[in-house]
Amino acid sequence: MLVADPATRDFIANMDGADAPLERDGEVFRGHLPDSVPIANTAVRWNGRVWTMLLSPLPKEEPALSILLMHEAWHRVQDQIGLAAVNADQPQLATEAGRVSLRLELRALSTAVAATDPTQRNLAIRDALTFRAWRYARFREAQAAEDAMERHEGLAEYTGRLLSRDDEMIRHLTAHLDRGDQVRAYARSFAYYTGPAYGVLLDEVSPDWKKTWDRREGLPSRLATTLGLEIPSDDEAFAASGLRYGAAAIQAEEAARALEQAVRIAALRASLVDGSVLTAPVSGANFSFDPNKVTPLPPEGTVYGVIRVAADWGVLEADKAALLSTDWSRLSVEHTGAVRTEDGLKGRGWTLTLRPGWELTPGQRGGDWTIERRP
């Protein structure tokens, strides 16, 4: 494990490096991370080891500290247990219908997790699965994408909460789900809410579920099968379940948000698709980003409000908007207004630092630029 300061890139670790020694300081080790290593709450492969990395300063209170540590420790070992990290876009969760159904699902999951009566719990589970089935009936690729992200971030958050040994885990989880109802961007964050809820509910109805679970199966599907539930996906069932969770108010809120979002999407498309851009090749690069500031922009890809990419050519950092292609091979930022700097380029909300031997070259469209190795 290492704890890193994002401002200085200095860190403290509990083990020495495997490829290169670190500076010993009593019972810990100190060092400085190179630019090629992303600094985030994550698992990172560096200096001959896979590390659990945590950002400094750490949370001061429990159970937040333990949840964070166990969540990221799970990411460190997930490859070893057959649950490799994935990247799955979730454009359905940026739509009005997708957001309405997810918010209703979160409310039903909160009710189910908090329920002490099995009948009430199972009714809320059926409602949650109905909202999800309704979404899947309208967005055919959503199930595979959501299942994949719940196996990745959802199980990590479930593990974090389970291993935090929190005496009030259920109360804290329901409060977490209630906060999820107010999230503005679900594309990369939804599984932090749904994953632990479905995991805890599976623990309740089938304590040994992990021993027989087919890891290609989604957690909601496993829960429905365990309870023997046939889940409807029609509008009538959706409306009947929605009455229990304030569907009308959610639909009104999301209709207003959709109008605002349409304006924002048009502006992002104008600057990052139609306008002059700098496009960096990022296949095989190291990424760090804020999962709460992610906006799908299909079919081109996904816009990240905060992202850092380190590659052979250097480092590109954006804190406003950057478009990552669907196949994670290209990252584009608005080039209009960019100015040269001593070691690269600076634009509106982003900075490029180039390594020696690399240069900016014209892109395929007039006004576009890219990064290439010098001949």
ZICORNOR-V601044 format. One record per residue. PHI is phi in whole degrees, -180 to 180 (* if undefined). OMEGA is omega in whole degrees, 0 to 359 (NA if undefined). Layout:
BEGIN
<<PHI,OMEGA> <PHI,OMEGA>>
END
This chain:
BEGIN
<<*,172> <-138,178> <-113,188> <-115,175> <-93,183> <-66,181> <-76,185> <-108,186> <68,173> <-79,181> <-145,170> <-120,182> <-126,179> <-95,178> <-139,175> <-77,174> <-68,179> <-89,181> <-90,181> <-138,183> <-70,175> <-102,180> <-80,180> <-78,177> <-137,185> <68,181> <-90,180> <-123,179> <-128,180> <-121,178> <-172,180> <-133,183> <-80,176> <-68,181> <-61,183> <-73,182> <-98,177> <-69,177> <-108,183> <-166,168> <-75,191> <-167,167> <-107,185> <-138,177> <-96,183> <-163,176> <51,173> <78,180> <-136,166> <-102,186> <-105,162> <-86,181> <-102,175> <-125,180> <-81,171> <-92,0> <-80,179> <-77,174> <-56,184> <-86,188> <-119,171> <-91,6> <-90,185> <-57,182> <-65,181> <-67,178> <-60,180> <-62,182> <-61,182> <-70,176> <-59,183> <-73,175> <-65,176> <-63,178> <-60,181> <-66,185> <-108,189> <-62,178> <-62,183> <-71,183> <-110,173> <76,179> <-130,186> <-63,177> <-62,181> <-135,171> <-128,183> <-131,179> <-67,182> <-129,182> <-62,181> <-63,183> <-85,172> <-104,179> <-89,179> <-61,181> <-65,180> <-64,180> <-69,178> <-59,183> <-67,180> <-69,179> <-63,175> <-64,178> <-61,179> <-62,179> <-66,178> <-67,178> <-65,177> <-60,178> <-63,182> <-66,182> <-64,183> <-80,186> <-66,174> <-105,178> <-97,182> <-57,180> <-65,178> <-64,179> <-61,183> <-68,176> <-64,180> <-67,176> <-62,178> <-60,178> <-62,180> <-59,180> <-70,176> <-66,178> <-61,180> <-71,179> <-62,177> <-61,179> <-65,182> <-65,179> <-68,182> <-102,179> <-128,193> <-66,181> <-94,187> <-69,187> <-62,181> <-62,181> <-68,181> <-70,177> <-60,181> <-63,181> <-72,176> <-71,174> <-69,182> <-89,183> <-82,182> <-66,178> <-69,177> <-64,180> <-70,175> <-59,179> <-62,179> <-58,182> <-74,180> <-68,185> <-87,176> <-71,181> <53,181> <-86,181> <-63,180> <-116,185> <-58,184> <-64,179> <-62,180> <-68,179> <-69,179> <-65,176> <-65,177> <-62,178> <-65,178> <-65,176> <-67,179> <-61,179> <-64,184> <-110,182> <-69,183> <-90,180> <-139,185> <-99,192> <-56,179> <-115,186> <-113,190> <-59,186> <-69,175> <-64,180> <-101,184> <-71,184> <-57,180> <-63,179> <-66,180> <-67,177> <-63,180> <-65,179> <-67,175> <-65,176> <-59,183> <-70,186> <-95,181> <-154,187> <-56,181> <-99,188> <-59,184> <-69,181> <-71,184> <-117,185> <-68,171> <-78,189> <-71,171> <-88,183> <-90,177> <-73,179> <-63,178> <-62,179> <-64,178> <-62,180> <-65,179> <-63,179> <-65,181> <-61,182> <-89,181> <67,185> <-96,169> <-100,189> <-102,178> <-77,179> <-131,184> <-86,182> <-63,183> <-66,179> <-66,178> <-60,182> <-66,181> <-64,178> <-70,182> <-63,179> <-60,183> <-80,188> <-132,176> <71,184> <-60,184> <-61,180> <-67,178> <-63,181> <-63,178> <-67,179> <-63,183> <-75,175> <-65,178> <-67,179> <-65,181> <-61,178> <-65,178> <-65,183> <-67,179> <-61,178> <-66,181> <-66,179> <-63,179> <-62,179> <-68,178> <-65,179> <-65,180> <-64,184> <-88,188> <-107,179> <-118,184> <-85,184> <-86,178> <-73,184> <-133,165> <-100,181> <-115,181> <-104,174> <-74,186> <-129,176> <-61,180> <79,181> <-77,173> <-98,184> <-119,161> <-141,184> <-159,177> <-94,182> <-68,180> <-91,181> <-128,185> <-130,182> <-127,176> <-61,177> <-135,183> <-71,4> <-92,187> <-71,182> <155,185> <-138,179> <-95,178> <-106,180> <-73,176> <-136,180> <-154,175> <-131,181> <-126,175> <-117,182> <-138,180> <-59,184> <-84,180> <139,185> <-132,173> <-120,180> <-119,179> <-130,177> <-126,178> <-128,181> <-166,175> <-143,184> <-98,176> <-98,183> <-63,184> <-57,181> <-91,178> <58,180> <-108,185> <-140,174> <-122,184> <-117,174> <-129,181> <-65,182> <-91,182> <-54,179> <87,181> <-70,180> <-129,178> <-71,174> <-124,183> <-61,183> <-123,177> <164,187> <-152,178> <-133,180> <-126,181> <-76,179> <85,178> <-154,179> <-139,177> <-113,174> <-113,182> <-94,174> <-85,176> <-56,179> <95,179> <-122,182> <-149,174> <-86,178> <-132,180> <-60,178> <-84,182> <-70,177> <-95,175> <-62,181> <95,178> <-89,179> <-136,176> <-144,182> <-120,179> <-139,176> <-74,179> <-64,179> <-65,NA>>
END
